[in-house]
Amino acid sequence: MTDPLIQLRAVTKVYGSGATQFQALKGVDLDIQAGDFVAVMGPSGSGKSTTMNILGCLDVPSGGTFRFRGHHVEMLDRDQRALLRRRYLGFVFQGFNLLSRTTALENVELPLLYRGEDKRRRRELGMAALEKVGLDRWWDHTPAELSGGQQQRVAIARAIVTSPDVLLADEPTGNLDSERSVEIMELLTDLNRTANITVLMVTHESDMAAFARTVVHFKDGLVERVETGHRQGQAVEA
Amino acid sequence: MFGTTLVLALRSIRRHLLRSFLTILGIVIGVGAVVTMVTLGKATTAAVQQNISALGTNVLQVRPGQGFGRGGGGPQPSPFEEEDVEAVANQVAGVTAVAPQANASATAIYEGSNWSTSINGTTSAFLTVQPWPLTSGRYWTPAEQAAGKAVCLLGNTVRQNLFRGQDAVGSRMRIGAISCDVIGTLNTRGQGGFGDQDDVVVMPIKAVQRRFTGNRDIRLMLVGVDPTYSAQTVQSAISDVLRERRRIQPGRDDDFNIFDTAQIRDTLTSTTTMLTRIVAAVAAISLVVGGIGIMNIMLVSVTERTREIGIRLAIGAVAGEVLMQFLVEAVALSCLGGLIGLVLAQGVILALVPLMQVPWTFDPQINVIAFAISAVIGVVFGYFPARRAAALNPIDALRHE
C-alpha cells in the first residue's frame, strides 16, 4: 500500500489555558489516500472543524504529527503553511466567501495572482475553471448578481483553478436548497473522478455524505469510526 | 510580488471610488494648500524684490522730513536746494551722481487725446543714477537743461495713451498750461508695487520748478553710490554734509531721511519669506491631518474587510503580501491625493495670481517635496492598519461577520 497523502498521528488540539482550557482533539489518527472523497461527520463540538482547519494548514496541532505529502506540517511556520495552501490546497466554504463587487472571473483569478501568473495565463486558467463549473458565460457577473448555487460554483472554480491536490469543503451545501446541493455534490464528485482531486468535505447531512467514498465520524475529539467503500466509491472502482 | 499587490490595491480603490475620494480629501487639501501657499509666497517675495530693484540698485533716496512712521507734528521741514545737491555730489566720496527731483501732476493733451499723469523734473544725473534707455529720440542737452527748456521724455504708458501707434518724437503736446516738445520716448519699466512706473513725463527740473511748482524746492534726491563703497559709509557722510548745511545741533534728530533701497529690499524679502514659512507650516498641519484621515479609513477598511483578508490568507497569501497590499493601497491613495492636490494648487494659483498682482511662477521643488511628503504619509499612516490586517488569523478572519 502506498503512503497516504495525509497522515494524522495522535493529533491533539488544546484551546486556551488554565481554567478555560478546552481540549478539542484528544489524539486523532487518520489516513487519507490520494484520490479519495472523504466526508467528515459528527455533532458540533466533536472536533471535525478543528480537524479540517488542521488539514487545511490553517491551524497547527498542539501535539502529534501531521504529514502531508511527507512534509511535517506541524513544523512549518505561518508563511510556509500559506505557501503549502497556495500550492496544493483549494478551499470551498459554507458562506461561499467570494469577494464582493468583484466579477466571477476576478474572484477565480485571485489564487493565480498570488502565484504570480501573468494576466493572459490568469484569464486562460480562470475561464477554463469557470467552464468546468458551467459558469463561463457569467464571468463578468459580481456575486450579488449570482444565485447561491452559482456563487458556490464560482467558489469551487476558484478552489480548483490552481489544480490543487486537495479540495477542502466546509459544509459546501449548508446554505443551499436540496436541488442545488445535489448539483454541487455532483460537481465535486465529477472533479474527484475526472481531475483526480482528493476531496475532504465536512457535512452534517448524511444525504451529502452519501456522495463520498469514505465517511469519517467524529465524536468528543476522537475519530469514532470510518466507513469505507461507499456506494459511490464502488461505482468509481467498478 | 509588487506588481501583484499594486494590481490588487488599484482594484480595491476602483471598487470603492467614493470612499477612496473621501479618504484622500485631506491629503488633496493639504498638498494643495502647501503648494499654493509656498508658490504664492515666493511669487510675492519675487514681486517685492522686483519692485524695489526698479528703484535702482545702489541708490539712496534722500527726502526732507523724518521718514516713515515719524514726523507728523512739528514744523514742515524745509526742502532741499540746488546747493545741497551740489554739496552732496562734490563733498561725499563714493557718490557717482545726484539727481534732484521736483514732481508735479498735470494733464497732457495731444490732438484729441488727453491723459492725466505725473511730471518728474530732474537733471541728466537721473540717467546716471537709474539708467533708463530710450526707444526713440534723444535726451536733453546740457544747454536745454540749464535753460529749463520745455522738452520732455514720455513714459511708455503716456505715449500709448496720447499717441497710440503714432511717432511721438518731434511732436508738440500740451501739458498743464504749457506746451512742450517731445524729444524722446522711454523704454518700458513695467508695473511695480508703487504703481505704473511708465505713467510719467520726464522734464528738466528747472522747467518743472518754473512752470508747475512755482518754487525752487527739491523734494527728493536720488544718490547713486559707487558699488565699491559701502552704502552705510556713504549714507552717514551724506548725513553729515546735510546736517551741517541745515544747521542741525548735535544731539538733535535729522530733519531728513535717507533710504537705502537694498536695505528695504532685504527687510521686505526676509519678512515675506518668514510669512511664507509660517503659512506653509500651517498648511503642513493639514497634511498631517490628511494622513490621519487615511489611517482612519484604512483601519475601518481592515475591519470591514476582515473576511476578505481571511479568504486571501486561506487561498495562500502570505502575511507579507497582505501587509503589502494594504500598505500599497494606502500609499497609492495618498499619492493619488498628492497628485490631485498638485493639480488643484495650479488651478488656485492661476486664479489668484491676477488678483494678487504677482508674477505666475512654477516651483518644481515644492511640487516634488509636497508629493514626496504625501507618499511618505501613505507609508507612515498606512503601516499600522496594514500590519493589523497581516496579523489576522485566517480562521478567525473567515468566521468574522
Interface residues (C-beta under 8 A of the other chain):
Chain A: N53 G56 L58 D59 R78 D79 A82 L83 R85 R86 R87 L89 G90 F91 F93 N97 L98 L99 R101 T102 E106 L110 P111 L113 Y114 R115 G116 R158
Chain B: M1 T4 V7 L8 R11 R15 H16 R307 E308 G310 I311 R312 L313 A314 I315 G316 A317 V318 A319 G320 E321 P394 I395 L398
